[in-house]
Amino acid sequence: MTVALMWEARAVPGRGEDLLTWARAQQLPAEPLRREFLRAPQDRVLVLTWWDAEYDAELPELPEPDGELVTRAVHRWRFESVGEQPAGPAGSG
């Protein structure tokens, strides 16, 4: 089974790049199958990690950043992969 962990934080205004740099520098005690970094307006950063594990397995997660870097506590979600759909021509599917 593949489990995806989502970690989302909102930086103090104007510090989104600092938060992204901080998130990229975090080392985990185990390496996920994949790790992806995304950003959005309002200085938000999202990190997705994919793991070959059971849904309720103990998995390493990114910590909370320093309180001076973020405006609120980190939001975390866990999802189970239910498959992929290949991209097709526009309008199909």
The first five atom37 places (N, CA, C, CB, O) and aatype in JSON, in Angstrom:
{
  "aatype": [12, 16, 19, 0, 10, 12, 17, 6, 0, 1, 0, 19, 14, 7, 1, 7, 6, 3, 10, 10, 16, 17, 0, 1, 0, 5, 5, 10, 14, 0, 6, 14, 10, 1, 1, 6, 13, 10, 1, 0, 14, 5, 3, 1, 19, 10, 19, 10, 16, 17, 17, 3, 0, 6, 18, 3, 0, 6, 10, 14, 6, 10, 14, 6, 14, 3, 7, 6, 10, 19, 16, 1, 0, 19, 8, 1, 17, 1, 13, 6, 15, 19, 7, 6, 5, 14, 0, 7, 14, 0, 7, 15, 7],
  "atom_mask": [
    [1, 1, 1, 1, 1],
    [1, 1, 1, 1, 1],
    [1, 1, 1, 1, 1],
    [1, 1, 1, 1, 1],
    [1, 1, 1, 1, 1],
    [1, 1, 1, 1, 1],
    [1, 1, 1, 1, 1],
    [1, 1, 1, 1, 1],
    [1, 1, 1, 1, 1],
    [1, 1, 1, 1, 1],
    [1, 1, 1, 1, 1],
    [1, 1, 1, 1, 1],
    [1, 1, 1, 1, 1],
    [1, 1, 1, 0, 1],
    [1, 1, 1, 1, 1],
    [1, 1, 1, 0, 1],
    [1, 1, 1, 1, 1],
    [1, 1, 1, 1, 1],
    [1, 1, 1, 1, 1],
    [1, 1, 1, 1, 1],
    [1, 1, 1, 1, 1],
    [1, 1, 1, 1, 1],
    [1, 1, 1, 1, 1],
    [1, 1, 1, 1, 1],
    [1, 1, 1, 1, 1],
    [1, 1, 1, 1, 1],
    [1, 1, 1, 1, 1],
    [1, 1, 1, 1, 1],
    [1, 1, 1, 1, 1],
    [1, 1, 1, 1, 1],
    [1, 1, 1, 1, 1],
    [1, 1, 1, 1, 1],
    [1, 1, 1, 1, 1],
    [1, 1, 1, 1, 1],
    [1, 1, 1, 1, 1],
    [1, 1, 1, 1, 1],
    [1, 1, 1, 1, 1],
    [1, 1, 1, 1, 1],
    [1, 1, 1, 1, 1],
    [1, 1, 1, 1, 1],
    [1, 1, 1, 1, 1],
    [1, 1, 1, 1, 1],
    [1, 1, 1, 1, 1],
    [1, 1, 1, 1, 1],
    [1, 1, 1, 1, 1],
    [1, 1, 1, 1, 1],
    [1, 1, 1, 1, 1],
    [1, 1, 1, 1, 1],
    [1, 1, 1, 1, 1],
    [1, 1, 1, 1, 1],
    [1, 1, 1, 1, 1],
    [1, 1, 1, 1, 1],
    [1, 1, 1, 1, 1],
    [1, 1, 1, 1, 1],
    [1, 1, 1, 1, 1],
    [1, 1, 1, 1, 1],
    [1, 1, 1, 1, 1],
    [1, 1, 1, 1, 1],
    [1, 1, 1, 1, 1],
    [1, 1, 1, 1, 1],
    [1, 1, 1, 1, 1],
    [1, 1, 1, 1, 1],
    [1, 1, 1, 1, 1],
    [1, 1, 1, 1, 1],
    [1, 1, 1, 1, 1],
    [1, 1, 1, 1, 1],
    [1, 1, 1, 0, 1],
    [1, 1, 1, 1, 1],
    [1, 1, 1, 1, 1],
    [1, 1, 1, 1, 1],
    [1, 1, 1, 1, 1],
    [1, 1, 1, 1, 1],
    [1, 1, 1, 1, 1],
    [1, 1, 1, 1, 1],
    [1, 1, 1, 1, 1],
    [1, 1, 1, 1, 1],
    [1, 1, 1, 1, 1],
    [1, 1, 1, 1, 1],
    [1, 1, 1, 1, 1],
    [1, 1, 1, 1, 1],
    [1, 1, 1, 1, 1],
    [1, 1, 1, 1, 1],
    [1, 1, 1, 0, 1],
    [1, 1, 1, 1, 1],
    [1, 1, 1, 1, 1],
    [1, 1, 1, 1, 1],
    [1, 1, 1, 1, 1],
    [1, 1, 1, 0, 1],
    [1, 1, 1, 1, 1],
    [1, 1, 1, 1, 1],
    [1, 1, 1, 0, 1],
    [1, 1, 1, 1, 1],
    [1, 1, 1, 0, 1]
  ],
  "atom_positions": [
    [[0.85, -1.17, 0.0], [0.0, 0.0, 0.0], [0.89, 1.24, 0.0], [-0.96, 0.0, 1.22], [1.99, 1.23, 0.57]],
    [[0.41, 2.28, -0.64], [1.13, 3.54, -0.63], [0.36, 4.56, 0.19], [1.37, 4.06, -2.07], [-0.84, 4.76, -0.01]],
    [[1.05, 5.2, 1.11], [0.47, 6.22, 1.97], [1.15, 7.55, 1.65], [0.64, 5.85, 3.5], [2.37, 7.61, 1.49]],
    [[0.35, 8.6, 1.55], [0.88, 9.94, 1.31], [0.66, 10.79, 2.55], [0.22, 10.6, 0.06], [-0.45, 10.85, 3.08]],
    [[1.71, 11.44, 3.0], [1.6, 12.39, 4.1], [1.69, 13.79, 3.53], [2.72, 12.15, 5.18], [2.54, 14.08, 2.7]],
    [[0.79, 14.65, 3.98], [0.78, 16.05, 3.55], [1.11, 16.91, 4.76], [-0.61, 16.46, 2.92], [0.57, 16.72, 5.85]],
    [[2.0, 17.85, 4.54], [2.44, 18.8, 5.57], [2.28, 20.18, 4.97], [3.95, 18.53, 6.03], [2.88, 20.47, 3.93]],
    [[1.49, 21.05, 5.6], [1.25, 22.38, 5.03], [1.42, 23.43, 6.11], [-0.16, 22.47, 4.41], [0.89, 23.31, 7.21]],
    [[2.18, 24.48, 5.77], [2.42, 25.57, 6.71], [2.3, 26.9, 5.99], [3.82, 25.43, 7.37], [2.49, 26.99, 4.78]],
    [[1.97, 27.92, 6.75], [1.85, 29.28, 6.21], [2.9, 30.15, 6.89], [0.42, 29.86, 6.43], [2.91, 30.32, 8.11]],
    [[3.77, 30.7, 6.07], [4.86, 31.52, 6.59], [4.37, 32.9, 7.0], [5.98, 31.65, 5.55], [3.32, 33.36, 6.56]],
    [[5.13, 33.53, 7.83], [4.93, 34.94, 8.14], [5.01, 35.69, 6.79], [6.01, 35.48, 9.19], [5.85, 35.34, 5.96]],
    [[4.16, 36.69, 6.56], [4.17, 37.38, 5.27], [5.58, 37.77, 4.82], [3.3, 38.62, 5.35], [6.36, 38.36, 5.58]],
    [[5.88, 37.43, 3.57], [7.18, 37.75, 2.99], [8.26, 36.72, 3.27], [0.0, 0.0, 0.0], [9.39, 36.88, 2.81]],
    [[7.95, 35.66, 4.03], [8.96, 34.67, 4.4], [8.7, 33.31, 3.78], [9.03, 34.53, 5.91], [9.24, 32.3, 4.24]],
    [[7.89, 33.27, 2.73], [7.57, 32.01, 2.07], [8.8, 31.29, 1.55], [0.0, 0.0, 0.0], [8.91, 30.07, 1.68]],
    [[9.73, 32.04, 0.95], [10.96, 31.43, 0.42], [11.8, 30.86, 1.55], [11.79, 32.45, -0.39], [12.42, 29.81, 1.39]],
    [[11.84, 31.55, 2.69], [12.57, 31.03, 3.86], [11.95, 29.73, 4.35], [12.58, 32.08, 5.0], [12.66, 28.79, 4.7]],
    [[10.62, 29.67, 4.39], [9.94, 28.45, 4.83], [10.2, 27.31, 3.85], [8.42, 28.7, 4.96], [10.42, 26.17, 4.28]],
    [[10.17, 27.59, 2.56], [10.45, 26.56, 1.56], [11.88, 26.04, 1.72], [10.24, 27.11, 0.14], [12.11, 24.83, 1.67]],
    [[12.83, 26.93, 1.91], [14.22, 26.54, 2.12], [14.35, 25.68, 3.38], [15.13, 27.79, 2.23], [15.04, 24.66, 3.38]],
    [[13.67, 26.09, 4.46], [13.69, 25.32, 5.71], [13.14, 23.92, 5.47], [12.88, 26.04, 6.8], [13.75, 22.94, 5.9]],
    [[11.99, 23.81, 4.8], [11.36, 22.51, 4.57], [12.26, 21.6, 3.73], [10.0, 22.68, 3.86], [12.39, 20.41, 4.03]],
    [[12.89, 22.15, 2.71], [13.79, 21.35, 1.86], [15.0, 20.84, 2.63], [14.26, 22.17, 0.65], [15.55, 19.79, 2.29]],
    [[15.42, 21.55, 3.65], [16.62, 21.18, 4.41], [16.34, 20.11, 5.46], [17.22, 22.4, 5.08], [17.28, 19.55, 6.03]],
    [[15.08, 19.81, 5.73], [14.75, 18.85, 6.79], [15.1, 17.43, 6.36], [13.26, 18.94, 7.15], [14.71, 16.98, 5.28]],
    [[15.83, 16.74, 7.21], [16.19, 15.35, 6.98], [15.23, 14.46, 7.76], [17.67, 15.06, 7.4], [14.87, 14.77, 8.9]],
    [[14.82, 13.38, 7.15], [13.96, 12.41, 7.82], [14.8, 11.18, 8.16], [12.73, 12.02, 6.92], [15.76, 10.88, 7.45]],
    [[14.47, 10.45, 9.23], [15.25, 9.27, 9.59], [15.13, 8.12, 8.6], [14.84, 8.79, 10.95], [15.93, 7.19, 8.63]],
    [[14.13, 8.17, 7.73], [13.97, 7.19, 6.65], [13.62, 7.96, 5.39], [12.86, 6.12, 7.0], [13.06, 9.05, 5.45]],
    [[13.95, 7.39, 4.24], [13.73, 8.07, 2.97], [12.39, 7.63, 2.37], [14.89, 7.78, 1.99], [12.16, 6.43, 2.2]],
    [[11.5, 8.58, 2.04], [10.23, 8.21, 1.42], [10.45, 7.75, -0.03], [9.25, 9.38, 1.47], [11.52, 7.95, -0.59]],
    [[9.42, 7.15, -0.61], [9.48, 6.78, -2.03], [9.64, 8.03, -2.88], [8.21, 6.0, -2.44], [10.32, 8.02, -3.91]],
    [[9.0, 9.1, -2.44], [9.01, 10.36, -3.2], [8.71, 11.5, -2.24], [7.97, 10.34, -4.38], [7.98, 11.33, -1.26]],
    [[9.29, 12.66, -2.51], [9.01, 13.87, -1.73], [8.85, 15.02, -2.72], [10.16, 14.17, -0.68], [9.68, 15.2, -3.61]],
    [[7.79, 15.79, -2.55], [7.52, 16.9, -3.47], [7.21, 18.15, -2.66], [6.34, 16.56, -4.43], [6.56, 18.09, -1.62]],
    [[7.69, 19.28, -3.16], [7.5, 20.57, -2.5], [6.65, 21.46, -3.41], [8.87, 21.25, -2.16], [6.9, 21.54, -4.61]],
    [[5.65, 22.12, -2.82], [4.79, 23.02, -3.58], [4.63, 24.31, -2.8], [3.41, 22.36, -3.86], [4.81, 24.33, -1.58]],
    [[4.28, 25.39, -3.5], [3.99, 26.65, -2.82], [2.72, 27.24, -3.4], [5.18, 27.65, -2.94], [2.31, 26.9, -4.51]],
    [[2.11, 28.15, -2.63], [0.86, 28.77, -3.03], [0.85, 30.2, -2.51], [-0.36, 27.97, -2.48], [1.7, 30.59, -1.71]],
    [[-0.11, 30.99, -2.99], [-0.22, 32.36, -2.48], [-0.31, 32.38, -0.96], [-1.44, 33.07, -3.08], [-0.59, 31.37, -0.32]],
    [[-0.08, 33.54, -0.41], [-0.08, 33.78, 1.04], [1.06, 33.06, 1.73], [-1.42, 33.35, 1.65], [0.96, 32.68, 2.9]],
    [[2.18, 32.86, 1.0], [3.4, 32.28, 1.57], [3.16, 30.9, 2.19], [3.98, 33.22, 2.62], [3.7, 30.59, 3.25]],
    [[2.34, 30.07, 1.52], [2.08, 28.71, 1.99], [3.02, 27.72, 1.31], [0.6, 28.31, 1.74], [3.35, 27.87, 0.13]],
    [[3.44, 26.72, 2.06], [4.31, 25.66, 1.57], [3.66, 24.33, 1.88], [5.75, 25.75, 2.2], [3.15, 24.11, 2.99]],
    [[3.67, 23.43, 0.9], [3.11, 22.09, 1.05], [4.2, 21.09, 0.73], [1.86, 21.89, 0.13], [4.89, 21.22, -0.28]],
    [[4.35, 20.08, 1.58], [5.3, 19.0, 1.33], [4.5, 17.7, 1.33], [6.46, 18.96, 2.41], [3.76, 17.4, 2.27]],
    [[4.66, 16.93, 0.25], [4.02, 15.62, 0.12], [5.11, 14.56, 0.16], [3.19, 15.52, -1.2], [6.12, 14.67, -0.54]],
    [[4.91, 13.54, 0.98], [5.82, 12.4, 0.98], [4.99, 11.14, 0.77], [6.64, 12.32, 2.32], [3.9, 11.0, 1.32]],
    [[5.53, 10.23, -0.05], [4.87, 8.96, -0.33], [5.7, 7.85, 0.3], [4.69, 8.72, -1.86], [6.93, 7.84, 0.22]],
    [[4.99, 6.88, 0.93], [5.64, 5.8, 1.66], [5.01, 4.46, 1.27], [5.53, 6.02, 3.18], [3.81, 4.38, 1.04]],
    [[5.82, 3.43, 1.2], [5.34, 2.07, 1.04], [5.09, 1.55, 2.45], [6.37, 1.15, 0.23], [6.0, 1.02, 3.09]],
    [[3.85, 1.7, 2.93], [3.54, 1.37, 4.32], [2.03, 1.2, 4.48], [4.07, 2.46, 5.28], [1.25, 1.59, 3.61]],
    [[1.65, 0.61, 5.59], [0.23, 0.51, 5.94], [-0.26, 1.9, 6.37], [0.0, -0.54, 7.08], [0.53, 2.74, 6.8]],
    [[-1.55, 2.12, 6.24], [-2.12, 3.44, 6.53], [-1.77, 3.94, 7.93], [-3.63, 3.4, 6.37], [-1.46, 5.11, 8.11]],
    [[-1.83, 3.05, 8.91], [-1.61, 3.49, 10.29], [-0.17, 3.29, 10.78], [-2.56, 2.75, 11.2], [0.1, 3.37, 11.97]],
    [[0.75, 3.03, 9.85], [2.16, 2.84, 10.23], [2.74, 4.12, 10.81], [2.99, 2.39, 9.0], [2.34, 5.23, 10.45]],
    [[3.69, 3.95, 11.72], [4.43, 5.11, 12.23], [5.41, 5.55, 11.17], [5.16, 4.8, 13.57], [6.29, 4.78, 10.77]],
    [[5.27, 6.78, 10.7], [6.13, 7.29, 9.64], [6.74, 8.61, 10.08], [5.34, 7.48, 8.32], [6.1, 9.38, 10.81]],
    [[7.96, 8.89, 9.66], [8.59, 10.16, 10.03], [7.9, 11.32, 9.31], [10.1, 10.15, 9.69], [7.57, 11.24, 8.13]],
    [[7.69, 12.39, 10.04], [7.06, 13.58, 9.49], [7.95, 14.79, 9.72], [5.67, 13.81, 10.1], [8.76, 14.8, 10.64]],
    [[7.78, 15.8, 8.9], [8.51, 17.04, 9.1], [8.05, 17.67, 10.42], [8.29, 18.02, 7.91], [6.88, 17.58, 10.77]],
    [[8.97, 18.29, 11.13], [8.61, 18.91, 12.41], [7.9, 20.25, 12.2], [9.85, 19.1, 13.28], [7.71, 20.7, 11.08]],
    [[7.54, 20.85, 13.3], [7.01, 22.22, 13.29], [8.19, 23.17, 13.08], [6.23, 22.56, 14.62], [9.21, 23.03, 13.75]],
    [[8.06, 24.14, 12.19], [9.12, 25.14, 12.06], [9.13, 26.08, 13.27], [8.94, 25.95, 10.75], [8.2, 26.1, 14.07]],
    [[10.18, 26.85, 13.38], [10.29, 27.86, 14.42], [9.08, 28.78, 14.35], [11.61, 28.67, 14.28], [8.66, 29.18, 13.27]],
    [[8.51, 29.1, 15.5], [7.33, 29.95, 15.57], [7.48, 31.31, 14.92], [0.0, 0.0, 0.0], [6.48, 31.92, 14.55]],
    [[8.71, 31.79, 14.78], [8.93, 33.1, 14.14], [8.84, 33.0, 12.63], [10.29, 33.65, 14.55], [8.83, 34.03, 11.95]],
    [[8.78, 31.78, 12.07], [8.74, 31.58, 10.63], [7.31, 31.37, 10.13], [9.6, 30.39, 10.25], [7.03, 31.64, 8.97]],
    [[6.42, 30.89, 10.99], [5.06, 30.55, 10.56], [4.01, 31.35, 11.34], [4.81, 29.05, 10.74], [4.27, 31.86, 12.43]],
    [[2.82, 31.45, 10.73], [1.74, 32.22, 11.36], [0.8, 31.36, 12.17], [0.96, 32.94, 10.31], [-0.02, 31.88, 12.93]],
    [[0.89, 30.03, 12.02], [0.0, 29.12, 12.73], [0.65, 27.75, 12.78], [-1.4, 29.05, 12.04], [1.69, 27.52, 12.17]],
    [[0.04, 26.83, 13.52], [0.55, 25.46, 13.59], [0.44, 24.8, 12.21], [-0.23, 24.64, 14.66], [-0.43, 25.14, 11.41]],
    [[1.33, 23.86, 11.96], [1.34, 23.1, 10.72], [0.06, 22.26, 10.62], [2.6, 22.19, 10.64], [-0.42, 21.74, 11.62]],
    [[-0.48, 22.15, 9.41], [-1.6, 21.24, 9.16], [-1.03, 19.96, 8.57], [-2.66, 21.89, 8.2], [-0.13, 20.0, 7.74]],
    [[-1.55, 18.82, 9.01], [-1.06, 17.51, 8.55], [-2.25, 16.63, 8.17], [-0.19, 16.82, 9.65], [-3.28, 16.62, 8.85]],
    [[-2.08, 15.9, 7.06], [-3.09, 14.95, 6.63], [-2.4, 13.67, 6.16], [-3.97, 15.54, 5.51], [-1.24, 13.69, 5.77]],
    [[-3.13, 12.57, 6.21], [-2.62, 11.27, 5.75], [-3.67, 10.69, 4.79], [-2.34, 10.28, 6.96], [-4.87, 10.71, 5.08]],
    [[-3.19, 10.19, 3.66], [-4.08, 9.61, 2.66], [-3.54, 8.27, 2.18], [-4.25, 10.56, 1.47], [-2.33, 8.04, 2.18]],
    [[-4.43, 7.4, 1.79], [-4.07, 6.12, 1.17], [-4.27, 6.26, -0.34], [-4.94, 4.93, 1.75], [-5.31, 6.74, -0.79]],
    [[-3.28, 5.86, -1.11], [-3.38, 5.91, -2.56], [-4.39, 4.87, -3.04], [-2.0, 5.69, -3.22], [-4.37, 3.72, -2.6]],
    [[-5.26, 5.27, -3.95], [-6.22, 4.35, -4.54], [-5.99, 4.21, -6.04], [-7.65, 4.82, -4.27], [-6.87, 3.74, -6.77]],
    [[-4.81, 4.62, -6.51], [-4.43, 4.42, -7.9], [-4.24, 5.73, -8.65], [0.0, 0.0, 0.0], [-4.57, 6.81, -8.16]],
    [[-3.7, 5.58, -9.85], [-3.45, 6.72, -10.73], [-4.25, 6.54, -12.0], [-1.94, 6.87, -11.05], [-4.61, 5.42, -12.38]],
    [[-4.53, 7.65, -12.65], [-5.17, 7.61, -13.94], [-4.25, 8.33, -14.92], [-6.59, 8.27, -13.89], [-3.93, 9.5, -14.72]],
    [[-3.83, 7.64, -15.97], [-2.95, 8.28, -16.94], [-3.65, 9.46, -17.6], [-2.49, 7.27, -17.99], [-4.86, 9.44, -17.8]],
    [[-2.87, 10.47, -17.93], [-3.43, 11.62, -18.64], [-3.82, 11.21, -20.04], [-2.43, 12.8, -18.68], [-3.08, 10.49, -20.71]],
    [[-4.96, 11.67, -20.47], [-5.43, 11.35, -21.82], [-5.69, 12.63, -22.58], [0.0, 0.0, 0.0], [-5.45, 13.73, -22.07]],
    [[-6.15, 12.5, -23.8], [-6.48, 13.68, -24.59], [-7.54, 14.52, -23.89], [-6.96, 13.28, -25.99], [-8.39, 13.99, -23.16]],
    [[-7.5, 15.82, -24.11], [-8.48, 16.73, -23.52], [-9.88, 16.29, -23.9], [-8.23, 18.19, -23.96], [-10.15, 15.95, -25.06]],
    [[-10.77, 16.31, -22.93], [-12.16, 15.97, -23.19], [-12.47, 14.49, -23.07], [0.0, 0.0, 0.0], [-13.64, 14.11, -23.13]],
    [[-11.46, 13.64, -22.89], [-11.74, 12.2, -22.73], [-11.86, 11.86, -21.26], [-10.64, 11.33, -23.4], [-11.35, 12.58, -20.4]],
    [[-12.52, 10.77, -20.99], [-12.55, 10.27, -19.63], [-13.74, 10.6, -18.93], [0.0, 0.0, 0.0], [-13.89, 10.24, -17.77]]
  ]
}
